[in-house]
């Protein structure tokens, strides 16, 4: 078992689960034969420089799944009757956040015991994505990728094209010029924010100005800015786009749209310091919902896609081998800050 080069210490997947997945993959690939003896826990630990605890946990899972069985006095063997009908999924996120975790756990819950999901992060870098995909071709039934890139974009696009369309699911963002009919569960960032703001126009009308806080040092789709400006032009709102909430003092009768949690916290603190009440003196809309925003300052109004629904839909498409492009729901949730 050539495990060492497949154990990624930076992966969110625990090492013992990576060992389990590697053993099953080798059985499916014919590298490990049914009825073949596998090294003992101590032998495997020493051979691959992994802790005994990691291997012990892995073997326990393998026994529970019926992959290996113990023969008294002889050791462990690959079960002759073992067969794996689980689908193997490589999940590539651009980053980890509260929203991404909601998608991840929703996907896992909906897939249930029918799948093995390996999660990796490409950090917006096409080169990292290239390496992860090239190392995984032929090892997974499906590749689920969030194609948000700001570095080595062309490299990422060329590499994604290597994946057979029937095995590819694009998550959170569609690639318009992708050749091949793959599955996509996506947001339409420009249209979504524009439509969401229109749905809250009755609340926004009590404000004289709208300000979008769009951080320049964090990667958010530029389509968000385009959709915001489109709405403001359509409704003749005085508006501005700034990079940080501290760029200018809070101005009464202004509604602020913040993308980053740090800007949300700063704005709430500033409003308290200046004696301005959210929803009365100034308005606040936060991007992407979290449980905390339901209770913070008596409720923060949000515009957000349904992250749980995104994970559920993606899992449903994988389980049923469907290939469609589906726009994920995006709404304005009214609370007291507007």
N, C-alpha and C positions, 0 to 999 in steps of 0.2 A: 504494500500500500504506500504509494508515494504521496504521503499526506502533507509533508512539511511545506511544499510550495503552494498548497491550497489553503493553508490556515492563515487568515488575514486578521492580525491583531487589532486593526483599526475598524473592523466590521462591527456593526451593531448586533450581529448574530453571535451568540456565545460560542466559544471555541469548541465545547463538547458537541454542540449541535452541528458545527462545521465538520467535525470528525464523523458524526452520524451520516450527514449528507454525502461526504466523500466516500464512505464505505458503500452506501446504497448506489451511488453513481458508478462505482467500480464494478459492482455486481451487474448492473444494467448494461454496462459497456463490455462485460465478459472478461474483465481483468481479474476479478475474483470469481471463482467457480463455486457453485453450490456443492456443499459437502467438504469444501477445502478448510483446513485448519487456519485459524487466524492467530497472530501472536498474542501472548498473554498481556495482561494490563501492564505489568512491569516491563516486558519486552518492548511494547509499543511506546511506553513513556520514555524509555531510554533511547530507542531508535530515532524518535522524532523530536526529542527535547521538549516534550510536553509534560505538564505535571501529571502525577499519578491520579490526582483527583479528577482532572479533566477526562482522562481515558476511562476511569471507573464510571463516571457519569455517562459517558458516551456508550459504553458497553451495556450499562443498565437500560438505557433507552433502546438499544439495538435488541436486547433480549425481550423487552416488553413488546416491541413491534414484531417479534418473531423472525428477525433478520439473522440472529445468531442463537445458538443453543450451546449449553455446557454439557460436556460428557465427563462424568466423574473420573478423576485421575488422568485425563487426557487433555483437557483444555476446552477451548471454544471453537466451534465450527460454523461455517455458513449453513444456514438451514436449507435442506434440499427442497423444501416446499415453499420457500419464500418467493413471493412475486410482488412487485411494486406497481400499483396502478395509480400512484399519486402523480399529480402534475408538478413539475419543478419550475419555479418562477424566479427569474432574476429581476429584482426591483431596484431601479436606479433613481434616487432622489437628488435634487440639486443642493438641498441642505436639510437639516433637521430643525423643526420648529413645532410649536404646539399644534399647528394646523396639519403639518405633515404627519405627525404622530396619529392624529385623528383618522387621516386617510389610511395609514398603515394598519392600525388596529381594526378598522372597519373592514379592510380587505382580508385580513387574517381571519376575522370572525366569520365572514361570509363564506370564505373558502373552506373553513373548518379543517377537518382531518384529511381532506381530499388533496392537499397541496403542501409542498415544502417551499418556503419563500426565503430567499437570501437577500438581505437589504444592504446596499452600498450607497455611498455618497460621492457624487462627482464634483461637488463644490464649484459648479458653473464652468468647469474647465473641460474642453473637448478632448484634451490629451488624456486626462484621467478616464473619461468616458471611453475613449478608444481602447485603452489598456484593459479596462474591465470587460468590455464586449469581446475583444479579441481572445481573451483568456477563457471566455465562457461559451463561445460558439460551439454548438454540438452537445453541450452539457445541460441545456435547459429547454423545456417545452415552450416557454414564453419569456419574452423580454418586456418588462413594463418600465417605461422611461419617462421622466419629467424632462422635456427637452429645453430647459432654461440654461442658456450658455452666454457668457460674456467674454470668454477667452477661448481661442482656438475653435471658433464656431464651425468653420468649414471642415475641420478635421472630424468634429462630432457628427456633422451631417453626412459626410462620406462614410463614416463607420456605421452609422445607423442604417444606411442603405444596404449594408451587407446582410442584415437580418431579414430572413424571408418574411414577406408581408403578413402571412398568416400566423406568424409567431410574435408579431410586434403589436404592443398596445401603448399608444402615446397618452400620457396622463397629465392633466392640468392645462396643457397647451398643445394645440394642433400645429403641425408643420405643413403649411399651405402647399409648398412645392414638392412634397414627398411623392415619389413615383411608386405606385403600388397601393393596393387597397388594404391598408392596415386598419386596426381598430383605434379609436380615439375617444376619450372622455375628457372634454376640454372646457376651458373658460374662453369667452370672447371678450377680452379685457376692455377694449374700446367701447363696444356696444353695451356690455354689462354695466359699467359705471354710468354711462349716459342714461340708460333706461332706469337704473335704480334711482338716480337723482331726479329724473322726471316723476317717478312714483312718489317722491317726497317733496314735490314742488310746493304743495300747500304749506308745509312746515318751513321751507326755506324762504318763503316770500316775506317773512317778518324780519329778514336780515338784508342789509344793504350791500354786502360784499361776501364773496366766497373765496377762500384760500385753500389751495391744495399744498400740503407739506410733502414734497417728493424728495426723499434723501438721495444725494448724488453718490454716496459711498456705499450704498446697498443696491443690489440688482433687483429692480422691479421693472416690469414691462413698460416701455414708453407709451404703449397703447392706452394706459391708464390716463396719462396726461392728455392725450389726444381726445379721449372720450370726455374728460372733464371740460376741456376748452370748447368742445363741440356743444355740450349742454349749455355752457355759459353764453355762447354766441346765440344759440336758439332762444334763450330766455332773457337775453339782454342783461345778464348779471355782470356787475363789475367784479373782476376776479384777478387772482394772481397765483403764481406757482413759486414757492420758496423751498429751500433745501433743508431748513431746520426751523423748528418752532421758535427758537431764540433769535432768529434773524431780525425780528421786529417785535415791538411790544404788542400785547393783545389789544385789539381795537373793538370797542362796543359795537353791537349790531353787525358783527362778522361771524360767519359760520366757517369752521375749520374742518378740513378732511385730512386725517393723519393716517399714514401707512405703517409707520414703525411704532412699536410699543414704547420705546424711549421717548418719542415725541408726545405720545399720549400721556405718559406720566408727567413730563415737563409742563404740558398744557394744563393739566388738572392742578398741579402745584401752583403755577402762575395765576390761574383763575382764583384760587383760594387766597393767595397773597394779595391780589389786587381787589378782592372783594367782589368778583364777578360771578354770578350764578350761571351754571350751565343750563341751557334751554331757555334762559331769560335774557341775560345781558349778552352772552355769546353762545354760539351753537357749536356742537362737536359731533363729528361722524368719524368713527374708527373703521379701518379696513380689516376684514376677517374677524369673525366672531370667536369668542372664547367664553367659557363659563364665568370667568371673573368679570367680564364686561356686563353681564346681566345684573350684577350687584354693585359694581364700582360707582360711587357718586350717584346712587339711586337709579343706575341704569344708563349705559352708554349706547347710543344709537350706532348701528353698524351697517355697512354694506358688505355682503359676504356671499361667497359661494357656499354650497352645502358640502363640506368636506367629508362628512360621514356618508352622504349619498354617493359621492365620487368613488369612495372605496368599495361600497356595495355594488355599484353599477359595474365597475371594473371586474370585480370577482365574478359577477353574474355572466359577463361577456366571456370570461375565460372558461368558466365551467361549462357553458353551453356552446362554446366554439363559434361565437357570433362575431361578425366583422362589420361594424357600423361606426359612424362618427356621431357621437351624442354630446349635445351641449348640456353641461351641468347647470342645475338651477342656481341663480344668483339673485338675491333680493336685498331690499332695504328693510331692516328690522327696527321698528320705531320704539324708542325708549326716551327717557326724560331729558337727555342731553341736547335734544334738538327741539 
